[in-house]
Amino acid sequence: MGALEKMSQTYGKDVKFLMVYIREAHPTDGWQVRANEREGILIAQPKTLEERLEAAQQMCTKLDIRIPGVIDGMDNKINDAYNAWPDRLYLVGKNGRIAYKGGLGPRGFDPDGLEQAIQRELGQE
């Protein structure tokens, strides 16, 4: 998140950064991973919008995320529309089309690729 936070500070006047919290990738009642257990990230899959909001708030607090966020509805429309699970990064261009699509996360994030796409979109190449 550090690189994304830095880009948000650098380009935040010209580019709207927004994090969308989708369904929990590694819930305690599903596919829990050892790293989450070690780090104390123990969240059951939210069953209501209120529970999803609470999980998103916990995650933002734990990871010190300052980028504004919203949550996907329980119908998972955003997740489905953007093929976002487990996490994915998009840059939506001024014309409403996808200007950058990151690989499956968390390893699919290419900070240099995103920054180049932002610069192209802003005409700063």
N, C-alpha and C positions, 0 to 999 in steps of 0.2 A: 504494500500500500504506500510505502514511502515515495516511490517514483511517481505514482499517480497523484499523491498529495502535492508533490513539488510541481507537477505539470498544472495542477489546479491553481496553484499560486501564481505560476508564470503566465498562464493563458486565461485565467478566470474572468478577465474583463471582456474577452472576446468569445469564449467557449463556455457553455453551461455544462458543468460536471454534475452528474447525478448518479447515485448508487441505487440500484433496485435490489431489495432483499427478496429472494425467491425462496422456494421450499428449502428446508434444512438438508444439506448434503450428507451429513454424518450424524443422524440423530441417535440418541441412546436406545431408542426402540426400533432401530433399523441397522444400517451399516455403520456402526461406530468404529472409529480407527484409534489405534493406540496413542498416536500423537495427541489427539483430542483428550483422551483420558489423562495423559501426563500433564497437559496444560490446563486441566480442569474445565474444558469446554464440554459440558454435559447438558445437552438440550434435547428433549424429546421432540418428535415431529409435531409442530403446532397443529391443533385441530380447529382452531378458531382464528379469526383475524386478529383478535386481541392478543392471543398467544403468539402469533407470528410477529406482531408489533413488539411485544416484550422481548422475544428472541433477537430481533433486529437491534433493539436498543442495547441489549447485553453485548452483542457482537461489536457494535460501534464503540461502546465504552471500553471493552476489553482490548480492542485493537487501536484505540485512540483515533478513530476515523472522523475527520472533520468535514469531509465532502457531504453535502446534503443528500439525504436518502428518502426513499419511498419504499413501500412494500407491495409486492405482487398480491393480488387477491387470492382467495382460496380456490378459485377456478384455475389459477396458474396461467392465465392468458399471456402475460408478458414472457414467462418462461417458455411457453409453447411457441409463441410468435418469433422469439429471438434465439431459440435453441440454447438457452442460457445455462442449463445445468451442466456441470457443477458450478462453474462461473465462467463468464465470457465478457469481454470488453468490446464495446462498439463505439464508433464515432458516427453520428448521424450528421450528414452534411446539410448545408443551408437549403439544398433542394429537397431535403427529406429522404434522400437515399443514403444507404450505408457507405460511408467513406473509408471505414476501417473496421475489420472484424478480427479480433484476436483469436488465438487458438484456445482449445479447452484449457481451463485453468486448473490449478493456479499456475502451472508451468507454461501455459500458452500466452502469457502476457509478454509482449515485446515492446518495452518502453521506447526504443529508438523508432520502431515502425509506427507506433502511435504518434510520436512527436512529429515525424515526417508527414504523416497524414494530416495532422492539425495544421502544420505549416503550409501544406498544399491547399488545404481548405481556406486558409486565411490569406493565400497569395503571397506567402513569405518564403518561398523556395529560393 
